[in-house]
C-alpha cells in the first residue's frame, strides 16, 4: 500500500502535539458515568510529540480498515484504554491511510456508543468531525452531530461552540455549511437568539451565511411574535449586502399590521424605498388595512392620496377596506360616496364591498337602502354568498319584516346555498321577537333535522319568547334542555324565567332558580335580586325581602335605587314607617321624586302624623 511508504519522520511532522500527561490519564468506566455530558480536559501544554502517537494512528487506521464495526471492540480492546479524543482528532485531520469518510464516521459514532463507557468525545472532536463530514458532502451526518452538540451544550452556548468550530476549521472549505448547519440546529432546538449570535460571529469573521438560513431565523422570530427582533435582524441582513425583497417587506408589514404593531409596520414601509425598492399596490393596501382596522381612517385616506401621488391607482381592495372602515364608524353617507367614486373610476365592486355596505345599512336601520344595494349587486352579475344573505336576513328580521326574510331564505336555497346556524338563529330570534313562537319552534326542528346544533343565542331567544308569552314552565323546560347539551345560560336568561315565575306568584320556583344560579358559579346581578325582591314584596313577604337584601350585601352585590324604591314602596303600603326611616338612615338613601311622594303620602295617612298635628 502507498500509505505504508509514509515515513515515521514525515508523519510526526504532520501530527499536532499531544495533550500533557495529566490529560493522558485514562478515565475509568465508573468515573465516566459520573462525568458531565462533555468530557472537558484541562488546557494542554504542547510538548514534543510522543513517539508512539503515529503507532496509535496506524493501529486505529488498520483496525477500521480491516474490521467490520461489530469486531472493532475486539480489534481495539488493548488500545481503547489509552485512546484519547486528541488521537481521534488527529485521525480525522490527517487520515494517514486515506480511510473513506463513511468508515471514519462509523468509527466516530461507534466510539460514542453506550458500550464504550471508557471513551468520551470532546467538543473539539465533534467539531473536527463535523468539518470533515461537510468537506466530504455528508451534510445529513454533519447535521446529526450538530444537533448533538447543541442539545448537550444547551442555550446561550453559541459563542463557545462557534469558537471551537473556528479553532478546528483548519484549511477545510466547510465553513459555509458548518455555520449554516449550526444556526439551523439552534433554531430546531428553539434557541433563536443563539442562532442570531452565530450569524453575527460569522459576519465578524467575514463568513457569509446562506440567505435561506437567515430566512429560517426570520420565520422562527415571526412565529414567536418577536416583531422588534424580526425587523432588527432583517435590517442586519440587508446591511450585510443580502438582496432586499419587496415580497418579504410586504410579508413583514402584513404580520406587523395583524399584530397591531403599526409603528413597526410603518418603519418597514419606509424601509422599502431606503433599500432601493418601490412600494407596490400590495404595500400600500397592507398598511391602509392595518390603520383602518385600528380605526385610524384619516391615516388610511392619507395613504390613499400618497398611493395616487406615487402613480399607483387605488384598486377594489383599497376601496373595500376604506368602505369597511366607514361602515364600522356608521358613516354610511361617506361610504356610499366612496362607492360612487369607485364606480366613476371604472372599478367594479366585488361581493365583499357590497356585503360590507349592506351590513352597514342594515345595522343603521336603513334596510331599504341595503335592498337597493343587493339589487345593484345582482345587476352587476355578482352572486351573493351565504354571508350576504345572512346579513340581509338579519336586517329584515330586526325591521320585523319576517315575510321578506323568509323569501330571501327560499331564494338562497334555490341557488344551492344551505341555511347555516347563523341563518336559523337569526330567524328564530326574529320570530320570537314578533311573537311567532310556532314558526320559531318549526325552525328549531329544522335545525335539528339538518344536524345543526342550537347555540346559546338560539336557546336564549326561545326562552325570551316563551317568557314574553308568560309560559315560564316551558321556558324552564327549555333551560333544562340547554343545560343538558352542555350550554351555560347567562344571568339574563335565568332572570327572565325568575321574573315570569315571580309574576305568577311562584316564589318557591323563583328562589330555587336563584340558588341554582349560584351553585353553577353565577353571581346574580342586582337586576336578578330586584326581580325576586319585588316578587316577595308583592306577596307581602317583607321578612324574606329583608333577608334577600342582607344576602345581596353579604356577597358584595351593591343595591341600586330600584332595590330601595321597591322596599320603600311596600314598607309604605304596609304602613311600616319606622322600617322606612331605618332603611334610609342605614343605607344613606336619597329618595327620587316618586319615592318621596309615596313616602310623604304614607306619612299623612299614619295615625301618629295626625296626632302630632
VEXDREN-2710 file (C-alpha; in Angstrom, 1 decimal):
% VEXDREN-2710
k/r/px/py/pz
1/UNK/0.0/0.0/0.0
2/UNK/1.1/3.6/-0.7
3/UNK/0.2/4.5/2.8
4/UNK/2.8/2.2/4.2
5/UNK/5.6/4.3/2.4
6/UNK/4.9/7.2/4.7
7/UNK/7.9/7.7/6.8
8/UNK/7.8/7.9/10.6
9/UNK/9.5/11.3/10.4
10/UNK/7.1/12.8/7.9
11/UNK/4.1/11.6/9.9
12/UNK/5.5/13.1/13.0
13/UNK/5.8/16.5/11.3
14/UNK/2.1/16.4/10.3
15/UNK/0.8/15.4/13.8
16/UNK/-0.2/18.1/16.3
17/UNK/1.4/17.9/19.8
18/UNK/-0.4/15.7/22.2
19/UNK/-2.1/16.8/25.4
20/UNK/0.1/16.7/28.6
21/UNK/0.4/13.8/31.0
22/UNK/-2.4/15.0/33.2
23/UNK/-4.8/14.7/30.3
24/UNK/-3.5/11.4/29.2
25/UNK/-4.6/9.6/32.4
26/UNK/-7.3/7.1/31.4
27/UNK/-10.8/7.6/32.8
28/UNK/-12.3/4.5/34.4
29/UNK/-15.7/3.3/33.3
30/UNK/-17.2/4.2/36.8
31/UNK/-15.8/7.7/36.6
32/UNK/-17.1/8.2/33.0
33/UNK/-20.7/7.6/34.1
34/UNK/-20.4/10.3/36.7
35/UNK/-18.8/12.9/34.5
36/UNK/-20.8/15.7/32.8
37/UNK/-22.1/15.3/29.3
38/UNK/-19.0/16.8/27.8
39/UNK/-15.6/15.5/28.8
40/UNK/-13.6/18.7/29.0
41/UNK/-9.9/18.1/29.8
42/UNK/-7.6/20.7/31.2
43/UNK/-5.9/23.1/28.8
44/UNK/-3.0/21.2/27.2
45/UNK/0.6/22.2/27.3
46/UNK/2.1/21.4/23.9
47/UNK/5.1/19.1/24.5
48/UNK/7.2/17.4/21.9
49/UNK/5.3/14.7/20.0
50/UNK/5.3/11.3/21.6
51/UNK/6.9/8.6/19.6
52/UNK/4.0/6.2/19.9
53/UNK/1.5/8.7/18.5
54/UNK/1.9/7.5/14.9
55/UNK/1.7/3.9/16.2
56/UNK/-1.8/4.6/17.7
57/UNK/-3.0/6.2/14.5
58/UNK/-1.7/3.3/12.4
59/UNK/-3.3/0.8/14.7
60/UNK/-6.6/2.7/14.6
61/UNK/-6.5/3.1/10.8
62/UNK/-5.7/-0.6/10.2
63/UNK/-8.5/-1.7/12.7
64/UNK/-11.1/0.5/10.9
65/UNK/-9.9/-0.6/7.5
66/UNK/-9.8/-4.3/8.2
67/UNK/-12.5/-4.9/10.8
68/UNK/-16.3/-4.7/10.4
69/UNK/-17.9/-2.4/13.0
70/UNK/-19.1/-5.3/15.1
71/UNK/-15.5/-6.6/15.6
72/UNK/-13.9/-3.3/16.3
73/UNK/-14.4/-3.9/20.0
74/UNK/-12.1/-7.0/19.7
75/UNK/-9.6/-5.3/17.4
76/UNK/-9.2/-2.2/19.7
77/UNK/-9.6/-4.0/23.0
78/UNK/-6.0/-3.3/24.1
79/UNK/-5.9/0.2/22.5
80/UNK/-9.2/1.6/23.9
81/UNK/-8.0/2.3/27.5
82/UNK/-5.2/4.6/26.2
83/UNK/-7.3/6.2/23.4
84/UNK/-7.8/9.9/23.8
85/UNK/-10.0/12.4/22.0
86/UNK/-6.8/14.0/20.5
87/UNK/-6.0/10.7/18.8
88/UNK/-9.4/10.8/17.2
89/UNK/-8.9/14.4/16.2
90/UNK/-5.5/13.6/14.6
91/UNK/-7.0/10.6/12.8
92/UNK/-9.7/12.7/11.3
93/UNK/-7.5/15.6/10.4
94/UNK/-4.5/13.6/9.0
95/UNK/-6.2/10.4/7.9
96/UNK/-2.8/8.8/7.0
97/UNK/-4.4/5.7/5.4
98/UNK/-6.9/7.7/3.4
99/UNK/-9.9/6.0/5.0
100/UNK/-13.3/6.6/3.5
101/UNK/-15.4/9.4/5.1
102/UNK/-18.2/6.9/5.8
103/UNK/-15.9/4.4/7.6
104/UNK/-14.4/7.2/9.8
105/UNK/-17.9/8.4/10.6
106/UNK/-19.0/4.9/11.6
107/UNK/-15.9/4.6/13.8
108/UNK/-16.7/8.0/15.4
109/UNK/-20.3/7.1/16.2
110/UNK/-19.2/3.6/17.4
111/UNK/-16.8/5.3/19.9
112/UNK/-19.7/7.3/21.4
113/UNK/-22.0/4.3/21.7
114/UNK/-23.1/3.2/25.2
115/UNK/-20.8/0.1/25.1
116/UNK/-17.7/2.3/25.1
117/UNK/-18.1/3.8/28.5
118/UNK/-14.3/4.4/28.8
119/UNK/-14.3/6.9/26.0
120/UNK/-15.8/10.4/25.9
121/UNK/-15.8/12.7/22.8
122/UNK/-15.0/16.3/23.4
123/UNK/-16.4/19.4/21.8
124/UNK/-13.2/19.6/19.8
125/UNK/-13.6/16.1/18.4
126/UNK/-17.2/16.7/17.5
127/UNK/-16.4/19.9/15.7
128/UNK/-13.4/18.3/13.8
129/UNK/-15.7/15.5/12.6
130/UNK/-18.4/18.0/11.6
131/UNK/-15.9/19.9/9.4
132/UNK/-14.7/16.6/7.9
133/UNK/-18.2/15.5/7.0
134/UNK/-19.1/18.8/5.4
135/UNK/-15.9/18.7/3.4
136/UNK/-17.0/15.3/2.1
137/UNK/-20.6/16.4/1.3
138/UNK/-22.0/14.3/4.1
139/UNK/-24.4/17.0/5.3
140/UNK/-27.1/14.8/6.9
141/UNK/-24.4/13.2/9.1
142/UNK/-22.9/16.6/10.0
143/UNK/-26.4/17.8/10.8
144/UNK/-27.0/14.9/13.2
145/UNK/-23.7/15.8/15.1
146/UNK/-24.5/19.5/15.2
147/UNK/-27.8/18.6/16.8
148/UNK/-26.0/16.5/19.4
149/UNK/-23.6/19.4/20.1
150/UNK/-26.4/21.9/20.5
151/UNK/-28.6/19.7/22.7
152/UNK/-25.7/19.0/25.0
153/UNK/-24.3/22.5/25.2
154/UNK/-27.8/24.0/25.5
155/UNK/-29.0/27.6/25.5
156/UNK/-26.6/30.6/25.4
157/UNK/-23.7/28.4/24.1
158/UNK/-23.3/29.9/20.7
159/UNK/-20.1/31.8/21.5
160/UNK/-18.3/28.8/23.0
161/UNK/-19.4/26.4/20.2
162/UNK/-18.5/28.9/17.5
163/UNK/-15.1/29.4/18.9
164/UNK/-14.3/25.7/18.8
165/UNK/-15.7/25.3/15.3
166/UNK/-13.4/28.2/14.2
167/UNK/-10.5/26.6/16.0
168/UNK/-11.0/23.2/14.4
169/UNK/-11.6/24.5/10.9
170/UNK/-8.0/24.2/9.7
171/UNK/-7.8/24.5/5.9
172/UNK/-11.0/22.8/5.2
173/UNK/-13.5/24.5/3.0
174/UNK/-16.5/23.6/5.1
175/UNK/-17.3/26.9/6.9
176/UNK/-20.3/27.9/5.0
177/UNK/-22.1/24.6/5.6
178/UNK/-20.9/24.3/9.2
179/UNK/-22.0/27.7/10.3
180/UNK/-25.3/27.4/8.4
181/UNK/-25.9/24.0/10.0
182/UNK/-25.1/25.3/13.4
183/UNK/-27.6/28.1/13.1
184/UNK/-30.3/25.6/11.9
185/UNK/-29.5/23.3/14.8
186/UNK/-30.0/26.1/17.3
187/UNK/-33.3/27.1/15.6
188/UNK/-34.5/23.5/15.7
189/UNK/-33.8/23.4/19.4
190/UNK/-35.7/26.7/19.9
191/UNK/-32.6/28.7/20.7
192/UNK/-33.3/31.6/18.3
193/UNK/-31.0/34.1/20.0
194/UNK/-28.1/31.6/19.7
195/UNK/-28.8/31.3/16.0
196/UNK/-28.6/35.1/15.7
197/UNK/-25.4/35.2/17.7
198/UNK/-23.9/32.6/15.3
199/UNK/-24.8/34.9/12.3
200/UNK/-23.1/37.8/14.0
201/UNK/-20.0/35.8/14.8
202/UNK/-19.8/34.6/11.3
203/UNK/-20.2/38.1/10.0
204/UNK/-17.4/39.3/12.3
205/UNK/-15.1/36.6/10.7
206/UNK/-16.3/37.6/7.3
207/UNK/-18.1/34.3/6.6
208/UNK/-21.3/34.6/4.6
209/UNK/-24.2/32.5/5.8
210/UNK/-26.7/31.5/3.0
211/UNK/-29.8/33.7/2.9
212/UNK/-32.1/30.7/3.2
213/UNK/-30.7/30.1/6.7
214/UNK/-31.3/33.8/7.6
215/UNK/-34.8/33.4/6.3
216/UNK/-35.4/30.5/8.7
217/UNK/-34.4/32.7/11.6
218/UNK/-36.8/35.3/10.5
219/UNK/-39.6/32.7/10.2
220/UNK/-38.9/31.5/13.7
221/UNK/-39.0/35.0/15.1
222/UNK/-42.3/35.6/13.3
223/UNK/-43.8/32.5/15.0
224/UNK/-42.7/33.8/18.3
225/UNK/-44.2/37.2/17.5
226/UNK/-40.9/38.8/18.3
227/UNK/-41.7/41.8/16.0
228/UNK/-38.9/44.1/17.0
229/UNK/-36.3/41.3/16.7
230/UNK/-37.6/40.3/13.2
231/UNK/-37.3/43.8/11.8
232/UNK/-33.9/44.4/13.6
233/UNK/-32.5/41.1/12.2
234/UNK/-33.8/41.7/8.7
235/UNK/-32.0/45.1/8.7
236/UNK/-28.8/43.4/9.8
237/UNK/-29.1/41.0/6.9
238/UNK/-29.7/43.8/4.4
239/UNK/-26.8/45.8/5.8
240/UNK/-24.5/42.8/5.1
241/UNK/-25.4/43.1/1.4
242/UNK/-28.1/40.4/1.1
243/UNK/-30.7/41.3/-1.6
244/UNK/-33.8/43.2/-0.5
245/UNK/-37.1/41.6/-1.3
246/UNK/-40.3/43.6/-1.8
247/UNK/-42.2/40.4/-1.2
248/UNK/-40.6/39.9/2.2
249/UNK/-41.1/43.6/3.1
250/UNK/-44.8/43.1/2.4
251/UNK/-45.0/39.9/4.4
252/UNK/-43.3/41.7/7.4
253/UNK/-45.8/44.6/7.1
254/UNK/-48.7/42.2/7.0
255/UNK/-47.5/40.4/10.1
256/UNK/-46.9/43.6/12.0
257/UNK/-50.3/45.0/11.0
258/UNK/-52.0/41.8/12.0
259/UNK/-50.2/42.1/15.4
260/UNK/-51.3/45.8/15.6
261/UNK/-47.7/46.9/15.6
262/UNK/-48.3/49.8/13.4
263/UNK/-45.2/51.8/14.3
264/UNK/-43.0/48.8/13.1
265/UNK/-45.2/48.3/10.0
266/UNK/-44.7/52.0/9.1
267/UNK/-41.0/51.6/9.6
268/UNK/-40.9/48.6/7.3
269/UNK/-42.9/50.6/4.7
270/UNK/-40.5/53.5/4.9
271/UNK/-37.6/51.0/4.6
272/UNK/-38.8/49.8/1.2
273/UNK/-37.5/53.0/-0.5
274/UNK/-34.5/53.1/1.7
275/UNK/-33.3/49.8/0.3
276/UNK/-33.8/50.8/-3.3
277/UNK/-37.3/49.4/-3.9
278/UNK/-40.6/51.0/-4.8
279/UNK/-43.8/50.2/-2.7
280/UNK/-46.4/48.3/-4.7
281/UNK/-50.2/48.4/-4.5
282/UNK/-49.9/45.5/-2.1
283/UNK/-47.5/47.6/0.1
284/UNK/-50.0/50.5/0.3
285/UNK/-53.1/48.3/0.7
286/UNK/-51.4/46.3/3.5
287/UNK/-50.6/49.4/5.5
288/UNK/-54.0/51.1/4.8
289/UNK/-55.8/48.0/6.0
290/UNK/-53.7/48.0/9.2
291/UNK/-54.6/51.6/10.1
292/UNK/-58.3/51.2/9.2
293/UNK/-58.6/48.0/11.3
294/UNK/-57.4/50.1/14.3
295/UNK/-59.9/52.8/13.5
296/UNK/-57.4/55.4/12.1
297/UNK/-59.4/56.3/8.9
298/UNK/-57.6/59.6/8.5
299/UNK/-54.2/57.8/8.1
300/UNK/-55.9/55.4/5.7
301/UNK/-57.0/58.2/3.4
302/UNK/-53.6/59.9/3.7
303/UNK/-52.0/56.8/2.4
304/UNK/-54.6/56.5/-0.4
305/UNK/-53.6/60.0/-1.5
306/UNK/-49.9/59.1/-1.3
307/UNK/-50.6/56.0/-3.3
308/UNK/-52.1/58.1/-6.1
309/UNK/-49.3/60.6/-5.9
310/UNK/-46.8/57.8/-6.5
311/UNK/-48.6/56.8/-9.7
312/UNK/-50.4/53.8/-8.2
313/UNK/-54.2/53.9/-8.6
314/UNK/-56.3/52.5/-5.7
315/UNK/-57.9/49.2/-6.6
316/UNK/-61.0/47.4/-5.4
317/UNK/-59.3/46.2/-2.3
318/UNK/-58.3/49.7/-1.4
319/UNK/-61.8/51.0/-1.7
320/UNK/-63.3/47.9/0.1
321/UNK/-61.0/48.5/3.1
322/UNK/-61.9/52.2/3.4
323/UNK/-65.6/51.5/2.9
324/UNK/-65.5/48.9/5.6
325/UNK/-63.9/51.4/8.0
326/UNK/-66.6/54.0/7.1
327/UNK/-69.3/51.4/7.8
328/UNK/-67.8/50.5/11.2
329/UNK/-67.9/54.2/12.2
330/UNK/-71.5/54.4/10.9
331/UNK/-70.5/57.0/8.3
332/UNK/-72.8/55.5/5.7
333/UNK/-73.2/58.6/3.6
334/UNK/-69.4/58.8/3.2
335/UNK/-69.3/55.1/2.5
336/UNK/-71.9/55.5/-0.3
337/UNK/-69.9/58.4/-1.7
338/UNK/-66.7/56.3/-1.8
339/UNK/-68.7/53.6/-3.7
340/UNK/-69.7/56.1/-6.3
341/UNK/-66.1/57.3/-6.6
342/UNK/-65.1/53.7/-7.1
343/UNK/-67.6/53.3/-9.9
344/UNK/-66.6/56.6/-11.5
345/UNK/-63.0/55.3/-11.7
346/UNK/-64.2/52.3/-13.7
347/UNK/-63.8/49.8/-10.8
348/UNK/-66.4/47.1/-10.3
349/UNK/-67.1/46.4/-6.6
350/UNK/-66.9/42.8/-5.6
351/UNK/-69.3/40.9/-3.4
352/UNK/-67.2/41.8/-0.3
353/UNK/-67.7/45.5/-1.0
354/UNK/-71.4/45.1/-1.4
355/UNK/-71.8/42.9/1.6
356/UNK/-69.9/45.4/3.7
357/UNK/-72.3/48.2/2.6
358/UNK/-75.4/46.1/3.0
359/UNK/-74.3/45.2/6.6
360/UNK/-73.6/48.8/7.4
361/UNK/-77.0/50.0/6.2
362/UNK/-78.8/47.1/8.0
363/UNK/-77.1/47.9/11.3
364/UNK/-78.2/51.6/10.9
365/UNK/-81.8/50.5/10.2
366/UNK/-81.7/51.5/6.6
367/UNK/-82.8/48.2/5.2
368/UNK/-84.4/49.7/2.1
369/UNK/-81.0/51.1/1.0
370/UNK/-79.5/47.7/1.8
371/UNK/-82.1/46.0/-0.5
372/UNK/-81.2/48.6/-3.3
373/UNK/-77.5/47.6/-3.0
374/UNK/-78.4/44.0/-3.1
375/UNK/-80.3/44.5/-6.3
376/UNK/-77.4/46.6/-7.7
377/UNK/-75.2/43.7/-6.8
378/UNK/-77.3/41.3/-8.8
379/UNK/-77.4/43.7/-11.8
380/UNK/-73.6/43.6/-11.8
381/UNK/-73.7/39.9/-12.3
382/UNK/-72.3/39.1/-8.8
383/UNK/-73.6/36.1/-6.9
384/UNK/-74.3/36.7/-3.3
385/UNK/-72.8/34.2/-0.9
386/UNK/-74.2/32.9/2.5
387/UNK/-72.7/35.9/4.4
388/UNK/-74.5/38.4/2.1
389/UNK/-77.8/36.6/2.6
390/UNK/-77.4/36.2/6.4
391/UNK/-76.6/40.0/6.6
392/UNK/-79.8/40.8/4.7
393/UNK/-81.9/38.3/6.7
394/UNK/-80.6/39.8/9.9
395/UNK/-81.5/43.3/8.8
396/UNK/-85.0/42.3/7.7
397/UNK/-85.6/40.4/11.0
398/UNK/-84.6/43.4/13.0
399/UNK/-87.0/45.5/11.0
400/UNK/-89.7/43.0/11.7
401/UNK/-90.2/42.0/8.1
402/UNK/-90.2/38.2/8.6
403/UNK/-92.1/37.6/5.4
404/UNK/-89.3/39.2/3.3
405/UNK/-86.7/37.4/5.4
406/UNK/-88.3/34.0/4.7
407/UNK/-88.4/34.9/1.0
408/UNK/-84.7/35.5/1.0
409/UNK/-84.1/32.1/2.7
410/UNK/-86.1/30.4/-0.1
411/UNK/-84.2/32.4/-2.7
412/UNK/-80.9/31.4/-1.1
413/UNK/-81.9/27.7/-1.0
414/UNK/-82.9/27.9/-4.7
415/UNK/-79.4/29.0/-5.5
416/UNK/-77.9/26.0/-3.8
417/UNK/-77.0/27.7/-0.5
418/UNK/-78.0/25.8/2.7
419/UNK/-79.0/27.9/5.7
420/UNK/-76.4/27.6/8.5
421/UNK/-76.5/28.2/12.2
422/UNK/-76.5/32.0/11.8
423/UNK/-79.4/31.9/9.4
424/UNK/-81.5/29.7/11.6
425/UNK/-80.6/31.6/14.8
426/UNK/-81.4/35.0/13.2
427/UNK/-84.8/33.7/12.1
428/UNK/-85.6/32.1/15.4
429/UNK/-84.7/35.4/17.2
430/UNK/-86.8/37.4/14.8
431/UNK/-89.8/35.1/15.1
432/UNK/-89.6/35.2/18.9
433/UNK/-89.5/39.0/19.0
434/UNK/-92.5/39.2/16.7
435/UNK/-94.4/36.7/18.9
436/UNK/-94.4/34.0/16.3
437/UNK/-93.3/31.1/18.6
438/UNK/-94.9/28.5/16.4
439/UNK/-92.6/29.4/13.5
440/UNK/-89.6/29.7/15.9
441/UNK/-90.1/26.1/17.1
442/UNK/-90.5/24.9/13.5
443/UNK/-87.1/26.4/12.7
444/UNK/-85.7/24.7/15.8
445/UNK/-86.9/21.4/14.4
446/UNK/-85.4/22.2/11.0
447/UNK/-82.1/22.9/12.6
448/UNK/-82.1/19.5/14.4
449/UNK/-83.1/17.8/11.1
450/UNK/-80.2/19.4/9.3
451/UNK/-77.8/18.3/12.1
452/UNK/-77.1/21.9/13.2
453/UNK/-76.6/22.2/17.0
454/UNK/-78.5/25.0/18.7
455/UNK/-76.2/27.5/20.4
456/UNK/-76.8/29.7/23.4
457/UNK/-78.2/32.5/21.2
458/UNK/-80.9/30.3/19.8
459/UNK/-81.9/28.9/23.2
460/UNK/-81.9/32.4/24.8
461/UNK/-84.2/33.7/22.0
462/UNK/-86.7/30.8/22.5
463/UNK/-86.6/31.3/26.3
464/UNK/-87.2/35.0/25.9
465/UNK/-90.1/34.4/23.5
466/UNK/-91.7/31.9/25.9
467/UNK/-91.3/34.3/28.9
468/UNK/-92.9/37.2/26.8
469/UNK/-96.0/35.0/26.5
470/UNK/-96.0/34.1/30.1
471/UNK/-95.0/30.5/29.5
472/UNK/-92.5/30.2/32.4
473/UNK/-92.9/26.5/32.8
474/UNK/-92.0/25.9/29.1
475/UNK/-89.2/28.4/29.4
476/UNK/-87.7/26.5/32.4
477/UNK/-88.0/23.2/30.4
478/UNK/-86.1/24.9/27.6
479/UNK/-83.5/26.0/30.1
480/UNK/-83.1/22.3/31.2
481/UNK/-82.6/21.3/27.6
482/UNK/-80.0/24.0/27.2
483/UNK/-78.1/22.7/30.2
484/UNK/-78.4/19.1/29.0
485/UNK/-76.4/19.8/25.8
486/UNK/-73.6/21.5/27.8
487/UNK/-74.5/25.1/27.2
488/UNK/-74.3/27.6/30.1
489/UNK/-77.2/30.1/30.4
490/UNK/-76.2/33.7/31.3
491/UNK/-77.6/35.8/34.1
492/UNK/-80.1/37.4/31.8
493/UNK/-81.6/34.1/30.8
494/UNK/-82.1/33.0/34.4
495/UNK/-83.5/36.4/35.3
496/UNK/-86.2/36.3/32.5
497/UNK/-87.5/32.9/33.9
498/UNK/-87.3/34.1/37.5
499/UNK/-89.3/37.2/36.6
500/UNK/-92.0/35.1/34.9
501/UNK/-92.4/32.9/38.0
502/UNK/-92.5/35.9/40.3
503/UNK/-95.3/37.5/38.2
504/UNK/-97.3/34.3/38.7
505/UNK/-96.6/34.3/42.4
506/UNK/-94.5/31.1/42.3
507/UNK/-91.8/32.4/44.5
508/UNK/-90.6/28.9/45.5
509/UNK/-89.5/28.1/41.9
510/UNK/-88.1/31.6/41.5
511/UNK/-86.0/31.2/44.7
512/UNK/-84.9/27.7/43.6
513/UNK/-83.6/29.1/40.3
514/UNK/-81.7/31.8/42.1
515/UNK/-79.9/29.2/44.2
516/UNK/-79.3/27.1/41.1
517/UNK/-77.6/30.1/39.5
518/UNK/-75.3/30.4/42.5
519/UNK/-74.4/26.7/42.5
520/UNK/-73.5/26.9/38.8
521/UNK/-70.9/29.6/39.6
522/UNK/-73.0/32.7/38.7
523/UNK/-73.0/35.8/40.9
524/UNK/-76.5/37.1/40.3
525/UNK/-76.7/40.7/39.3
526/UNK/-78.6/43.4/41.2
527/UNK/-81.3/43.1/38.5
528/UNK/-81.9/39.4/39.4
529/UNK/-82.2/40.3/43.1
530/UNK/-84.6/43.2/42.3
531/UNK/-86.9/40.9/40.4
532/UNK/-87.1/38.4/43.2
533/UNK/-87.4/41.1/45.9
534/UNK/-90.3/42.7/44.1
535/UNK/-91.9/39.3/44.0
536/UNK/-91.5/38.9/47.8
537/UNK/-92.9/42.4/48.4
538/UNK/-95.9/41.9/46.2
539/UNK/-96.7/38.8/48.3
540/UNK/-96.2/40.7/51.5
541/UNK/-93.2/38.6/52.4
542/UNK/-91.2/41.6/53.8
543/UNK/-89.2/39.4/56.1
544/UNK/-87.9/37.4/53.0
545/UNK/-87.3/40.6/51.2
546/UNK/-85.1/41.9/54.0
547/UNK/-83.3/38.6/54.1
548/UNK/-82.6/38.9/50.4
549/UNK/-81.3/42.4/50.9
550/UNK/-78.8/41.1/53.5
551/UNK/-77.8/38.2/51.3
552/UNK/-77.0/40.7/48.5
553/UNK/-74.8/42.8/50.7
554/UNK/-73.0/39.7/52.1
555/UNK/-71.8/38.6/48.7
556/UNK/-70.9/42.1/47.6
557/UNK/-73.8/42.9/45.2
558/UNK/-74.5/46.6/45.7
559/UNK/-78.2/47.5/45.8
560/UNK/-79.3/50.3/43.5
561/UNK/-82.1/52.9/43.6
562/UNK/-84.5/50.3/42.2
563/UNK/-83.8/48.0/45.1
564/UNK/-84.5/50.6/47.8
565/UNK/-87.5/52.0/46.0
566/UNK/-89.1/48.5/45.8
567/UNK/-88.6/48.2/49.6
568/UNK/-89.8/51.7/50.3
569/UNK/-92.9/51.3/48.2
570/UNK/-94.0/48.2/50.1
571/UNK/-93.0/49.4/53.5
572/UNK/-95.1/52.5/52.9
573/UNK/-98.1/50.5/51.6
574/UNK/-97.9/48.3/54.7
575/UNK/-97.6/51.3/57.0
576/UNK/-94.1/50.3/58.3
577/UNK/-92.8/53.9/58.6
578/UNK/-90.1/53.1/61.2
579/UNK/-88.7/50.5/58.8
580/UNK/-88.6/53.2/56.1
581/UNK/-86.7/55.6/58.4
582/UNK/-84.3/52.8/59.4
583/UNK/-83.7/51.9/55.8
584/UNK/-83.0/55.4/54.8
585/UNK/-80.6/56.1/57.7
586/UNK/-78.8/52.7/57.4
587/UNK/-78.2/52.9/53.7
588/UNK/-77.9/56.7/53.2
589/UNK/-80.7/56.6/50.7
590/UNK/-81.7/59.7/48.8
591/UNK/-85.3/59.4/47.6
592/UNK/-86.3/60.1/44.0
593/UNK/-89.4/62.2/43.3
594/UNK/-91.8/59.1/43.0
595/UNK/-90.4/57.6/46.3
596/UNK/-90.6/60.9/48.1
597/UNK/-94.2/61.5/47.1
598/UNK/-95.1/57.9/48.1
599/UNK/-93.3/58.3/51.4
600/UNK/-94.9/61.7/52.3
601/UNK/-98.3/60.4/51.3
602/UNK/-98.0/57.4/53.6
603/UNK/-96.9/59.6/56.5
604/UNK/-100.0/61.8/56.0
605/UNK/-102.2/58.7/56.4
606/UNK/-100.4/57.5/59.5
607/UNK/-102.1/57.9/62.9
608/UNK/-99.0/59.4/64.5
609/UNK/-98.9/62.1/61.9
610/UNK/-102.5/63.2/62.7
611/UNK/-101.9/63.1/66.4
612/UNK/-98.9/65.3/66.2
613/UNK/-101.0/67.9/64.3
END
